[in-house]
Amino acid sequence: MIRAVLFDYGGTLVRPLKPWEEVKPAAFEVPYTLLCRRGLKKSYSEYEALDKSVFDRYYELETMTDSDIPDIKKYCELIDTLFPRNSKAWRERTAAEANRAFWDFAKANYVLQKGTLRCLSRLKSMKLRLAVISNHHDRKALTDHLSQLDVKSYFTRIIVSSSVGFRKPDPRIFAMCLSNLRVKPSEAVFVGDSIEYDVLGAKGAGMKTILISDDAHATQPEESDFAIASLAEVPRIVSSL
């Protein structure tokens, strides 16, 4: 019997209005504009080079440790380098503002996936426990976004990789969520859009899996137990298990 349904965030609960590569340049200019108002004198090309060197170094560390490091740490290092003479309190406050400015802009590009509200409402009426597990670099940005979309209240737990020290497909992140929900792997289903991170990760933790994909009805991936084109199909599948 299924007692819990767990969801991925990006690409599953929410979808982008535009591809990230189209939004990315403007997103990285937002913190620069804010820092110019705080007294930054460097050109954008100079700032961009420093920003890239900091984030690339952390990316290498994330790859080595197979983890996600909170973006606020990267912005703190960036601000410390740009404004070494300002007070520590000022630098920490400005780093938080720059990080928030980036994520406020980035998350504005994401809207609820079609069928999300109908799915969550139906699952809640079935007395199921709901949770989110996401590979994400800013827990507050994610939870704030879910609140803005009026769906945060549906979830009993929200697990974010940058807050726990490991990321999907590591089975530990799934096990942590299941433990928090007090359900066994056999009593839970994971819904996600990535075979590598969501399907194989959840299966490694002993869960049933549902893959959401635009071409789900054309091809049933052998790795996933089920494939759907809309989250509205989730309650029907869960009811059959």
Stockholm file with secondary structure:
# STOCKHOLM 1.0

chainA/1-241         MIRAVLFDYGGTLVRPLKPWEEVKPAAFEVPYTLLCRRGLKKSYSEYEALDKSVFDRYYELETMTDSDIPDIKKYCELIDTLFPRNSKAWRERTAAEANRAFWDFAKANYVLQKGTLRCLSRLKSMKLRLAVISNHHDRKALTDHLSQLDVKSYFTRIIVSSSVGFRKPDPRIFAMCLSNLRVKPSEAVFVGDSIEYDVLGAKGAGMKTILISDDAHATQPEESDFAIASLAEVPRIVSSL
#=GR chainA/1-241 SS CCCEEEECSBTTTEEESSCHHHHHHHHHHHHHHHHHHTTCCSCHHHHHHHHHHHHHHHHHHHHHHTCCCCHHHHHHHHHHHHCTTSCHHHHHHHHHHHHHHHHHHHHTTEEECTTHHHHHHHHHHTTCEEEEEECCSCHHHHHHHHHHTTCGGGCSEEEEHHHHSCCTTCHHHHHHHHHHHTCCGGGEEEEESCIIIIIHHHHHTTCEEEEECTTTTTCCCTTSSEEESSGGGHHHHHHHC
#=GC SS_cons         CCCEEEECSBTTTEEESSCHHHHHHHHHHHHHHHHHHTTCCSCHHHHHHHHHHHHHHHHHHHHHHTCCCCHHHHHHHHHHHHCTTSCHHHHHHHHHHHHHHHHHHHHTTEEECTTHHHHHHHHHHTTCEEEEEECCSCHHHHHHHHHHTTCGGGCSEEEEHHHHSCCTTCHHHHHHHHHHHTCCGGGEEEEESCIIIIIHHHHHTTCEEEEECTTTTTCCCTTSSEEESSGGGHHHHHHHC
//
